[in-house]
Amino acid sequence: MNSSAFNILDACASPFARLEAQSSCTRLVALSLMRRVLTNIRRAAGGRFNELAFATIEKTVNTSPLNWRPEIGIAAAAVGRGDPELAALQIALAYDDIESYEVPVSTAGCVYLDGSIIRVSGKSALERNDGFLKLSSSEGAQEFISASGMWVEQRSIPGDDWRIQGLGFSRPRYCIASGHKASSGIFPSVLRNKTVTSPSMSSVDTGGSERVAEIENALALLCDSNAYSGWLSGVVDGILVTPSGTSPGSSSPEFPGLIAVGRDDLGVLRRLEQLVGAACQQYLFQLSLVYALIDAGREEVAYVHSRRSYTTVRRALAAAHEHVNIILLMNEIEKSCDNPGAARVRAERRRVMLMSECNHVLSGSAVLTDEGRYLWDRLIASIE
């Protein structure tokens, strides 16, 4: 492996592995993904775009530090469906430096902006100036204002089951309180499940504001760890809070930078575990875009005595990545949290899980690639 491979693997392993490389490496991976999406959009459009306007989008993307965001995945999905115009509009909408963009959207679809979901079709035009944004199409016009680092819709819809609240942090920037119920560990389909049957504000609000406050408190405590505060903000742009399910925290490659959590009353330390665990998933997504950690077409299954069930090397590596980072996090915040004893207990519990559920699976694995082996060795070394 060359030095760039070590840098990227270290940056995604934990914030302590190679701190100086973390920001630049993750930005490079995000930029590479965005460039790939733009290339696919241009190819699929077949010369139908205004070249000057599209060149402005490409230039903006190349200089932006915030390319790891759900809008990338939504644009990639749109071009994959054969809707390059919708994909281009989605990219233009995501970047504040793009003041105007106009494109004909042949097939009606939805675009996403800081948690808001906007249906567009036909001639679609974006206008942005001095903290004001307007998106017009055959579906109508929607207006937004810039507030607390995000775009907020100027009108609210009575009975809507989708509430967006700014968090006041540079990243994550916002929480979405959704009325859509999700299965545990399964990421909800954001664009398809904005509205549920017979939504009511009272049902959506039940526990929602308390959970957002709990998330804010967890993020504030995370600020006491400069390492993990920056590590989380590097890959998490928004948080989706659902009424049930997603208790461990979940992510989807379709929505980079967006994580889903349940509305259970977890307490600040457990909520921190959930947020950092979901961030670990995001970093593994980034790694998967660059390197294979498991030999292609191969897998191993191992029995875990402590759980009386089977696991795979792939799952064990993901679990080890989370366990190690939770151990490091709890060690970091132990002195600043209200209950240092509870932080120590959580760290020790994760250490036991790491050694009993992951160590024997990964240490003797024959299917880990050189990069996968290096990641595992780096994780273990960070807690020794």
Protein Blocks (a to p, Z undefined) as FASTA:
>chain_A
ZZklmmmmmmmmpmklmmmlmmmmmmmmmmmmmmmmmmmmmmmnnopacfklmmmmmmmm
mmpcblbcfklmmmmmmmmnopaklmmmmmmmmpmklmbdcdddfbgcdddeehiacdde
hjdddddeehiacdddfkbccddddeehiacdfbdcehiabdcddehiabdfbdcddfbd
cdehiacdfklmmpcchiafklmmnoklmmmmmmmmmmmmmmmmmklmmmmmmmpmbdcd
dfegjknopadfklghiacddfbdebjmlmmmmmmmmmmmmmmmmmmmmbcfbdghiacd
dddfklopacdfklmmmmmmmmmmmmmmmmmmmmmmmblmlmmmmmmmmmmmmmmmmmmm
mmmpckbcfklmmmmmmmmmmmZZ
